[in-house]
Amino acid sequence: PAPDTSPQPAIEMISPTAIKVGSAPSTLDVMGFNFVAGTKVLIDGNLVPWEWVDGTRINVALDRNLLSQAGRHEIVLVNPEPLATGMWGDGTSNSAYLLVEY
């Protein structure tokens, strides 16, 4: 369940940062801070399956469809309303990028 209020999330690192096009479905580790159980993960603006590990780590499912498209894919996290304070942002993290390479 989501907390009464959500902090502003931030991505510090993803692993891996690059993966070969056509790879088998795999898991992307997103590390940072202020992740909550209700945090949503978007890749290129699309909601994707994920698993909340704790306040500093989320595992994201990379499916065959995403891995069939070479390019730079934007990853952002969005925490649910209400936010603890709007002063620090709108609940959307900074962006990280996964490179799907030939």
C-alpha positions as CSV (number, residue, x, y, z in Angstrom):
1,P,0.0,0.0,0.0
2,A,1.0,3.6,-0.6
3,P,1.9,5.8,2.3
4,D,-0.3,8.8,3.4
5,T,2.2,11.0,1.5
6,S,4.9,10.2,-1.0
7,P,8.4,11.7,-1.2
8,Q,10.0,12.9,-4.4
9,P,11.7,9.9,-6.1
10,A,15.2,10.0,-7.7
11,I,17.1,7.5,-9.9
12,E,20.8,7.2,-9.1
13,M,21.7,4.2,-11.3
14,I,20.3,1.4,-13.5
15,S,21.8,-2.0,-14.2
16,P,22.4,-3.0,-16.9
17,T,22.7,0.3,-18.8
18,A,22.8,-1.4,-22.2
19,I,21.5,-4.7,-23.6
20,K,21.6,-6.3,-27.0
21,V,18.6,-6.0,-29.3
22,G,16.7,-9.3,-29.4
23,S,17.8,-10.4,-26.0
24,A,15.6,-12.7,-23.9
25,P,13.2,-10.9,-21.4
26,S,15.2,-9.9,-18.4
27,T,15.2,-7.7,-15.3
28,L,16.4,-4.1,-15.0
29,D,17.5,-3.0,-11.5
30,V,16.7,0.7,-10.8
31,M,18.5,2.1,-7.8
32,G,17.9,5.5,-6.1
33,F,15.8,6.7,-3.2
34,N,12.3,7.6,-2.1
35,F,10.7,4.6,-3.8
36,V,7.4,3.5,-2.3
37,A,5.2,0.5,-2.9
38,G,2.9,2.5,-5.1
39,T,5.7,3.9,-7.3
40,K,4.9,3.5,-11.0
41,V,7.6,2.8,-13.6
42,L,7.4,4.2,-17.1
43,I,9.6,3.3,-20.1
44,D,9.1,5.7,-23.0
45,G,6.0,6.9,-21.3
46,N,4.4,3.5,-21.0
47,L,3.6,1.8,-17.7
48,V,5.7,-1.4,-17.4
49,P,5.6,-4.3,-14.9
50,W,7.8,-3.9,-11.9
51,E,8.5,-5.2,-8.4
52,W,9.2,-2.9,-5.4
53,V,12.1,-4.3,-3.4
54,D,12.6,-1.4,-0.9
55,G,12.9,2.4,-0.7
56,T,16.1,2.3,-2.8
57,R,15.5,-0.5,-5.4
58,I,12.9,-1.5,-7.9
59,N,13.1,-4.4,-10.4
60,V,11.6,-3.8,-13.8
61,A,10.6,-6.5,-16.3
62,L,12.0,-5.9,-19.8
63,D,9.9,-7.8,-22.2
64,R,10.6,-9.1,-25.8
65,N,8.7,-6.1,-27.3
66,L,10.9,-3.5,-25.7
67,L,14.1,-5.5,-26.4
68,S,13.2,-5.8,-30.1
69,Q,13.5,-2.1,-30.5
70,A,17.1,-0.7,-30.8
71,G,17.5,2.8,-29.3
72,R,17.6,4.8,-26.2
73,H,14.7,4.2,-23.9
74,E,13.7,6.7,-21.2
75,I,12.9,5.4,-17.7
76,V,11.1,7.5,-15.1
77,L,9.5,6.7,-11.8
78,V,6.3,8.4,-10.6
79,N,5.2,8.4,-6.9
80,P,1.5,8.5,-6.1
81,E,-0.4,11.5,-4.8
82,P,-0.5,13.1,-2.3
83,L,3.2,14.2,-2.3
84,A,4.8,15.1,1.0
85,T,5.7,18.5,-0.5
86,G,5.3,19.9,-3.9
87,M,8.3,22.2,-3.3
88,W,10.7,19.5,-4.5
89,G,8.9,18.4,-7.6
90,D,5.7,16.8,-9.0
91,G,6.5,13.2,-7.9
92,T,8.3,12.3,-11.2
93,S,11.9,11.3,-10.9
94,N,14.8,12.3,-13.1
95,S,15.3,10.2,-16.2
96,A,17.6,7.3,-16.8
97,Y,18.2,5.7,-20.2
98,L,18.5,2.1,-21.2
99,L,20.4,1.6,-24.5
100,V,19.1,-1.3,-26.6
101,E,22.0,-1.8,-29.0
102,Y,22.5,-3.7,-32.2
